[in-house]
Amino acid sequence: MHIAIAGNIGAGKTTLTKLLAKKYKFEGHYEDVLKNPYLDDFYDQMERWSFNLQIYFLNSRFRQILDFNKNGKDIIQDRTIYEDAFIFAPNLKAMGLMTNRDFENYKSIFNLMESFVKGPDLLIYLRSEIPNLVEQIHKRGRDYESSISIDYLSRLNERYEAWIQTYDKGKLLIIDVDDLDFVKNKKDLQTIIDKIDDSLKGL
């Protein structure tokens, strides 16, 4: 079983991945933010490092998926390979932070990788509005995220909403998280778990 959690920066993906991995006794797989050699440079100079960062993420997530297929374990994944390709890279291109040449090269590599993998059995999309995202980003206090602008988050949110409307790689569950506190409120977490259990029926 492969469950993946999608959502904008600050939506709560990593936290929910940890909680669900514990609940379902699945193996959790997370974004490599601590060892990522490009993140600090990217947020400091986006245009210079955008292609390098996106290739790093693409490679990392592709390797994750190959590992999933090889070991046959039940896993929960923090962010998908599709978000890189359909949200983050196109957004960088649209903002003039990735050249057309780099974007076409990136897209070609993604298309090749995608031909070797299948989508998750269940995708959970955490929908959140900008004020909540900003609050959560400030709460966790990562230095490299301090320069993220509201405009950047807004553009990503628009792309997430457009992508999720056409998502067809597998079963989809959308959860509005703005009014939920699944860390401190056990009822809120149980509400999410109940929705997931319903979605997993028949898979």
N, C-alpha and C positions, 0 to 999 in steps of 0.2 A: 504494500500500500504506500502510495506517494501522495502526501498532502503538502501543498505549498501555500505560503502566506504572502500576499502582495499588498502593497500600499505605499503611499508617499513617505518621505522622510519624516520621522516623528509620529507615525500612525500607531506604533506599538507592535510591529512585526516580531522583533527579537524577543520582547517580553512574552508575547503570546506563544511564540514558538517554544520557549522554555517551559511555560506552564502546561501546554498541550503535550509536549514530549513526556513530561512527568506523569500526566494524567493517563495517557494512552500507552505509556511504556514504549514509545517510539524513539528512534534515534533522531536527535535534533541536529540540523546542519545550518550554519550561520554564515553571514557575510564576513569576509576576512578584512575587517576594518583596522585591526591593530597591526597586522603584518603588511598591509597594503602600502607599497612603496611610493604610490602616486597621490594619495588623498590630500596630504598637506600641500603639496605643490599645486595640485589641481585647484583647490579653493583659493590659493594665493594668486594663481595665474591660469585661469580656466582655458583660455584660448591655446596656450602653449601645451597643456598637458591633457586636454580632453580626449584625444584619440588614444593616448597611452593608457589612461585610466579605464576607458571603455573596453579596450582589448584585454586588459588585466581582468576585469570583471567577467567578460565573456569567457575567457579561458578558464577562470576559476569555477564558474558555474557549469560549464560543459564537463569539466573533470568531475565535479560533484555528481552530475547525472550519470556519467559512465560508471562511477563507483557504486551508485545506487543499483544500477542494473546488474553489476557484477556480484555484489554481496547479497542481494535479494532480501534485505532487511526492510521493515516498515520504517519510513522516515517522514519527518516534517522539515520542510525547507523554508528558510527565511529568505524571501525574494526569489524570483524566477529569472530564467534566462530571457524570457519574453519582455520583461520590463526594461532591460538594458536596450533591447533592439527596437521596441515600439514606443518607448517613452523617453528614456534618458538621452540616447544618441540622437534621435530626431530633434529633440528639444535643443540640444547643443548646436546642431546644424542651423535650426531656425533662428537661434539667438546670435548667429555669426561667430560661435565659439568653436565650431568644427568646420573645416573646409569641405566643399563638395567632394573633392578627391578622397579625403580621409573617410568621409561618410560612405561613399560608394565602396571603398575598400572594406570598411567595417561590415557593411550590409552583405557583401559577397561572402565574407568569412562566416557571418551568422547563418546565412542561407545554407551553406555547406554543413555547418554543425547541426542545424535543425533537422537536416535530412537523416541524421543518425539517432535522433532521440524522439520520444513521445512526451506529450504533456502530462502533468500530474493527474492522478485520479480525481482529486478534489482541489480546486483553487479557492482559497478564502481571501476575499478582497476586503481590506479594512478601509472603509470610507471615512474621511475626516475633513473638516473645513479648516481653513488657514489659521484662525485664532488658536485652535486646539493644537495644531501642528507646531506653531511657534512656541506655545507654552511648553510642550513636551521637549522640544529641542533645547530650550533654555534650561529646563529642569535637569537634563542629563549632562549639560555643560561640557560637551566635547569641543576642544579648542578649534579644530578644523571646521566645525559647523557654525562658528560664531559669525562668519561673514555671509551666510546664506540669506539672500534677500527674499522679501515677501513676493516680489515679482517672479522670482525663480520658482518658489513653491507653488504659486498660482498657475504658472505655465505647466508645471508637472501635474497638478491636479486636473487641469483641463484635459491633458493627454491621457491620464489614467481613466477618466470618465469616458472618453471616446473609445479607448482600447477595450474597456470592460463591456461596453455595449456590443462589441463584435466578437468577444472572446468565444472560441469554439473548439478549444483543445481538450475539453473534458467538462466535468460537472463544476458548477460555479455557485459559491455562497457569498453573498454580499452582507457585510455587517457594518452598520453605522456605529462608530465607536465614540462619537463626541459626548454622548450622555452616559457612557459606560465607564466604570472604573474597575476593570477586571483584575487589578492587582490588589486593591484594598477591600473590594466588595465581592464576597464569595457568591452572592446571588447573581451579580453581573457575569461572573465567570461561568456559573452554571447555565445561565441563559445562552451563552455562546456555545457551551458544550452540548446543550440540548439541540441547538440548531445544527451543529456538526453531526451529531448522532443521526438526526433525521436525514441529512444529506448523504451520509455513508451507507444508508440502507440500500441494498441491492448492488453495491459495488463489490 
